[in-house]
């Protein structure tokens, strides 16, 4: 009888061990799949963020080609830079400060251009911008903010790209 009980205990232990090993294996595979999907998502969002930084140059170009304050205010928000900031906030917190600084510098450049043009209403828009040292300074700040963001994107690239 003790022999039969020992066999039953061994059989039950083996069955339970098999179930536990199977569950652990399935959990491990599920975890690896989720981790892989997460990396793919982060990579695609990182690529989107990098392309939006390139596209955001158009936000600043809209400022420079506006022919009046009304034209400037029509495209008042730097949409691409706002998307960069949103992606950084949601997925890449280490880029948040640089993305925010970049968006703020685009808005500041727009405001500086509007003030420069308003200060010289008798001069054409482009001449008013070209003659203003504050516009040049705003451009330099914007270029520095963009450079900082691009360098941080470059520094974090290895983290978010697949091997």
C-alpha positions as CSV (number, residue, x, y, z in Angstrom):
1,X,0.0,0.0,0.0
2,X,2.8,2.4,0.8
3,X,4.3,1.5,-2.6
4,X,1.0,2.5,-4.4
5,X,0.8,5.7,-2.5
6,X,4.4,6.6,-3.4
7,X,3.6,5.8,-7.0
8,X,0.5,8.0,-6.9
9,X,2.5,10.9,-5.3
10,X,5.2,10.6,-7.9
11,X,2.7,10.5,-10.7
12,X,0.8,13.5,-9.3
13,X,4.0,15.4,-8.7
14,X,5.2,14.7,-12.3
15,X,1.8,15.9,-13.7
16,X,1.9,19.0,-11.6
17,X,5.5,19.7,-12.6
18,X,4.6,19.3,-16.2
19,X,1.7,21.8,-15.9
20,X,3.9,24.3,-14.0
21,X,6.7,24.0,-16.7
22,X,4.2,24.4,-19.5
23,X,2.7,27.5,-17.8
24,X,6.1,29.0,-17.3
25,X,7.1,28.3,-20.9
26,X,3.9,29.9,-22.2
27,X,4.3,32.9,-19.9
28,X,7.9,33.3,-21.1
29,X,6.9,33.1,-24.8
30,X,4.1,35.5,-24.2
31,X,6.4,38.0,-22.4
32,X,9.0,37.7,-25.2
33,X,6.3,38.4,-27.8
34,X,4.9,41.4,-25.9
35,X,8.4,42.8,-25.4
36,X,9.1,42.4,-29.2
37,X,5.9,44.1,-30.1
38,X,6.7,46.9,-27.7
39,X,10.1,47.4,-29.3
40,X,8.5,47.5,-32.7
41,X,6.0,50.1,-31.5
42,X,8.8,52.2,-29.9
43,X,10.9,52.0,-33.1
44,X,8.1,53.1,-35.3
45,X,7.2,56.0,-33.0
46,X,10.9,56.9,-32.8
47,X,11.1,57.0,-36.6
48,X,7.9,59.1,-36.7
49,X,9.4,61.5,-34.2
50,X,12.6,61.8,-36.2
51,X,10.6,62.5,-39.5
52,X,8.5,65.0,-37.7
53,X,11.5,66.9,-36.6
54,X,12.6,67.1,-40.3
55,X,9.0,68.1,-41.3
56,X,8.9,70.8,-38.6
57,X,11.4,72.8,-40.5
58,X,8.4,73.6,-42.7
59,X,6.7,75.2,-39.7
60,X,9.5,77.7,-39.5
61,X,9.6,78.2,-43.2
62,X,5.9,79.2,-43.1
63,X,7.0,82.0,-40.7
64,X,9.6,83.2,-43.2
65,X,7.4,83.1,-46.3
66,X,4.3,84.7,-44.7
67,X,3.6,88.0,-46.4
68,X,1.9,89.6,-43.4
69,X,1.0,89.2,-39.8
70,X,-2.4,87.8,-40.9
71,X,-0.6,85.1,-43.0
72,X,1.7,84.4,-40.0
73,X,-1.2,84.0,-37.6
74,X,-3.1,81.8,-40.0
75,X,-0.4,79.1,-39.5
76,X,0.1,80.1,-35.9
77,X,0.7,76.7,-34.4
78,X,3.8,74.6,-35.2
79,X,1.9,71.4,-35.7
80,X,4.9,69.2,-36.4
81,X,6.7,70.4,-33.4
82,X,3.7,69.9,-31.3
83,X,3.5,66.3,-32.5
84,X,7.2,65.8,-31.7
85,X,6.5,67.1,-28.2
86,X,3.4,64.8,-27.8
87,X,5.4,61.7,-29.0
88,X,8.2,62.6,-26.6
89,X,5.8,63.0,-23.7
90,X,4.0,59.7,-24.4
91,X,6.9,57.4,-25.4
92,X,10.3,59.1,-24.9
93,X,10.4,61.1,-21.7
94,X,14.2,61.6,-22.0
95,X,13.5,63.7,-25.1
96,X,10.8,65.8,-23.4
97,X,12.9,68.8,-22.4
98,X,14.5,69.1,-25.8
99,X,11.2,68.7,-27.7
100,X,9.5,71.3,-25.5
101,X,12.4,73.7,-26.0
102,X,12.2,73.2,-29.7
103,X,8.5,73.9,-29.9
104,X,8.8,76.9,-27.7
105,X,11.6,78.3,-29.9
106,X,9.5,78.0,-33.0
107,X,6.7,79.9,-31.3
108,X,9.1,82.5,-30.0
109,X,10.5,82.9,-33.5
110,X,7.1,83.4,-34.9
111,X,6.3,86.0,-32.3
112,X,9.6,87.8,-32.9
113,X,8.9,87.9,-36.6
114,X,5.5,89.3,-36.0
115,X,6.8,92.0,-33.6
116,X,9.6,92.9,-36.1
117,X,7.2,93.3,-38.9
118,X,4.7,95.3,-36.8
119,X,7.4,97.6,-35.7
120,X,8.0,98.7,-39.3
121,X,4.6,98.7,-41.0
122,X,5.9,101.0,-43.8
123,X,8.5,98.4,-44.9
124,X,7.8,95.1,-46.7
125,X,7.4,92.0,-44.5
126,X,10.6,90.4,-45.7
127,X,12.6,93.6,-45.4
128,X,11.4,94.1,-41.9
129,X,12.5,90.6,-40.9
130,X,15.8,90.9,-42.6
131,X,16.6,94.2,-40.9
132,X,15.8,92.9,-37.4
133,X,18.6,91.6,-35.2
134,X,16.1,90.0,-32.9
135,X,14.8,87.9,-35.8
136,X,18.4,86.7,-36.4
137,X,18.8,85.9,-32.7
138,X,15.5,84.0,-32.7
139,X,16.7,82.0,-35.7
140,X,19.9,81.1,-33.8
141,X,18.0,80.0,-30.7
142,X,15.7,77.9,-32.9
143,X,18.7,76.3,-34.7
144,X,20.3,75.5,-31.4
145,X,17.1,74.0,-30.0
146,X,16.7,71.9,-33.2
147,X,20.4,70.8,-33.0
148,X,19.9,69.8,-29.3
149,X,16.8,67.8,-30.1
150,X,18.5,66.1,-33.1
151,X,21.6,65.2,-31.0
152,X,19.4,63.7,-28.3
153,X,17.5,61.7,-30.9
154,X,20.8,60.5,-32.2
155,X,22.0,59.6,-28.7
156,X,18.9,57.6,-27.9
157,X,18.7,55.9,-31.3
158,X,20.5,52.7,-30.2
159,X,17.9,52.3,-27.4
160,X,14.9,52.3,-29.7
161,X,16.2,50.5,-32.8
162,X,16.2,46.8,-33.3
163,X,19.5,45.0,-33.9
